[in-house]
Amino acid sequence: MSALELSRRSGVPQPQISKLLTGVRKRWSSSIEKLCHYANCDVPALGHPSAAEKRLSRALRQALGNHDDPRAVEVLARVIEAVTPAMVAMRATPSLEHPE
């Protein structure tokens, strides 16, 4: 579907859609909410990060030092990949502290 057709169907102006698609416009806006509503997305979940998402985002910013250094990104990605098996196993094991 073209940006023009999406604009017609969603009610969001075509220039706004183009800006969103190209990454020019990154902040949350009513245009994004309209597009999410059109696509049957969960708008509150997309617009308001959970406490866990905020915590993880803050930790990533601290680890990267607010830089786009490809080396730092690569090291951090490798660390995350290294702990992934342990995280998957943890999610699969019922917690003794919080029985279901």
C-alpha positions in Angstrom: 0.0 0.0 0.0 1.3 3.4 -0.8 1.7 6.3 1.7 -1.0 8.1 -0.2 -3.5 5.2 0.1 -2.6 4.7 3.8 -3.2 8.5 4.3 -6.6 8.2 2.6 -7.6 5.1 4.7 -6.2 6.3 8.1 -6.9 10.0 7.9 -3.3 10.9 8.6 -1.8 13.4 6.2 0.5 11.8 3.6 3.4 14.1 4.5 3.2 12.9 8.1 3.2 9.3 7.0 6.3 9.9 4.8 8.1 11.6 7.7 7.3 8.6 9.9 8.4 6.1 7.3 11.7 7.9 6.7 12.5 8.3 10.4 12.3 12.1 10.2 9.6 12.3 12.8 10.4 10.2 15.8 8.3 11.5 18.7 4.9 10.1 19.7 2.1 12.0 18.1 -1.6 11.9 17.3 -0.6 10.8 13.8 1.1 7.7 15.2 -2.0 7.0 17.3 -4.3 7.3 14.3 -2.0 4.9 12.3 -1.9 2.4 15.2 -5.7 2.6 15.6 -6.0 1.9 11.8 -3.7 -1.1 12.1 -5.4 -2.4 15.3 -2.3 -1.9 17.4 -2.3 -1.5 21.1 -1.8 2.3 21.3 -1.2 2.6 25.1 1.5 -0.1 25.0 3.3 1.5 22.1 3.0 5.1 23.4 3.9 4.5 27.0 6.8 2.2 27.8 6.6 0.0 30.8 8.8 0.4 33.8 10.9 -2.5 32.6 11.3 -0.9 29.2 12.3 2.4 30.8 14.8 0.6 33.0 16.4 -1.3 30.1 16.5 1.8 28.0 18.3 3.7 30.7 20.8 0.8 31.2 21.5 0.7 27.5 22.1 4.5 27.3 24.5 4.2 30.3 26.4 1.3 28.7 26.7 3.0 25.4 27.5 6.4 26.8 25.0 8.1 24.4 27.3 7.3 21.5 26.7 5.3 18.3 30.2 3.7 18.5 29.8 0.5 16.4 32.3 -1.3 18.7 30.4 -0.5 21.8 27.1 -1.6 20.1 28.8 -4.9 19.0 30.2 -5.6 22.5 26.9 -5.0 24.1 25.0 -7.1 21.6 27.4 -10.0 22.2 26.9 -9.7 26.0 23.1 -9.8 25.5 23.4 -12.8 23.1 25.7 -14.5 25.6 23.1 -14.3 28.5 20.1 -15.1 26.2 20.2 -18.9 27.0 20.2 -18.2 30.7 17.3 -15.8 30.3 15.3 -18.3 28.3 15.9 -21.0 30.9 14.9 -18.6 33.7 11.6 -17.9 32.0 10.9 -21.6 31.5 11.5 -22.4 35.2 8.8 -21.6 37.7 10.0 -19.3 40.4 10.2 -20.6 43.9 9.5 -17.2 45.3 6.4 -16.5 43.2 4.5 -19.7 42.7 2.0 -19.6 39.9 
